[in-house]
Amino acid sequence: MARQVNVHEAKSSLSKLLELVEAGESVVIARAGRPVADLVPHRRTDITFGTAAGLLHYDSETFDDPLDDIVDSFEGSAQL
C-alpha cells in the first residue's frame, strides 16, 4: 500500500519522499484527504531502442514461406 501525505507535508519533505520513491516505494499526495497525484519510481532510461538498426537482415522473398503450412492448415488444404 502506498504511503499517503498531504500537500503541505509533500512540500516540506519532498527530499525525504523522493528517497522513499528511489527505494521503490510509491507515495500518494492528497488534498483534503483526496488523492491527487502519485510519486512513483521513474522507468528505466538506460534502454535505447533501435540500437540493432541495420544489424538484422532477412530475405524478403522467402520471409513468410514457413507460414504457408500454417495458412494451409487453417484453410483445410494441408496435406497430411
TIVOVO-371275 format. One line per field, with one value per residue (C-alpha): residue in three letters; chain; z, x, y. Coordinates in steps of 0.1 Angstrom, whole numbers. Layout:
residu: [ALA, ...]
chaine: [A, ...]
c3: [Z, ...]
c1: [X, ...]
c2: [Y, ...]
This chain:
residu: [MET, ALA, ARG, GLN, VAL, ASN, VAL, HIS, GLU, ALA, LYS, SER, SER, LEU, SER, LYS, LEU, LEU, GLU, LEU, VAL, GLU, ALA, GLY, GLU, SER, VAL, VAL, ILE, ALA, ARG, ALA, GLY, ARG, PRO, VAL, ALA, ASP, LEU, VAL, PRO, HIS, ARG, ARG, THR, ASP, ILE, THR, PHE, GLY, THR, ALA, ALA, GLY, LEU, LEU, HIS, TYR, ASP, SER, GLU, THR, PHE, ASP, ASP, PRO, LEU, ASP, ASP, ILE, VAL, ASP, SER, PHE, GLU, GLY, SER, ALA, GLN, LEU]
chaine: [A, A, A, A, A, A, A, A, A, A, A, A, A, A, A, A, A, A, A, A, A, A, A, A, A, A, A, A, A, A, A, A, A, A, A, A, A, A, A, A, A, A, A, A, A, A, A, A, A, A, A, A, A, A, A, A, A, A, A, A, A, A, A, A, A, A, A, A, A, A, A, A, A, A, A, A, A, A, A, A]
c3: [0, -9, 17, 16, 25, 23, 0, 29, 41, 5, 1, 33, 30, -8, -5, 20, -1, -32, -12, -5, -41, -51, -27, -47, -27, -41, -24, -29, -25, -13, -9, 19, 21, -16, -37, -65, -75, -73, -68, -84, -94, -128, -155, -168, -191, -200, -227, -262, -288, -323, -314, -337, -367, -397, -379, -387, -422, -437, -472, -480, -508, -485, -451, -448, -465, -432, -427, -458, -440, -412, -436, -455, -422, -414, -449, -449, -478, -459, -470, -441]
c1: [0, 13, 21, -3, 8, -10, 2, 18, 38, 48, 61, 80, 95, 100, 136, 126, 97, 120, 143, 114, 105, 141, 139, 110, 80, 51, 37, 2, -1, -36, -55, -81, -77, -84, -56, -45, -11, 13, 50, 63, 98, 108, 110, 144, 161, 191, 172, 179, 155, 168, 203, 202, 191, 210, 223, 194, 188, 162, 153, 120, 113, 112, 105, 69, 75, 72, 38, 24, 20, 1, -22, -28, -38, -63, -77, -80, -57, -28, -15, -11]
c2: [0, 34, 60, 90, 125, 158, 187, 206, 176, 168, 204, 204, 169, 164, 153, 126, 115, 112, 90, 67, 66, 59, 30, 16, 29, 49, 80, 94, 132, 141, 174, 173, 135, 130, 116, 140, 127, 97, 98, 66, 54, 66, 40, 29, 54, 34, 14, 27, 15, 10, 0, -30, -10, -22, -53, -77, -88, -111, -123, -106, -130, -161, -145, -158, -192, -211, -195, -212, -245, -228, -210, -242, -259, -232, -233, -271, -275, -290, -324, -348]
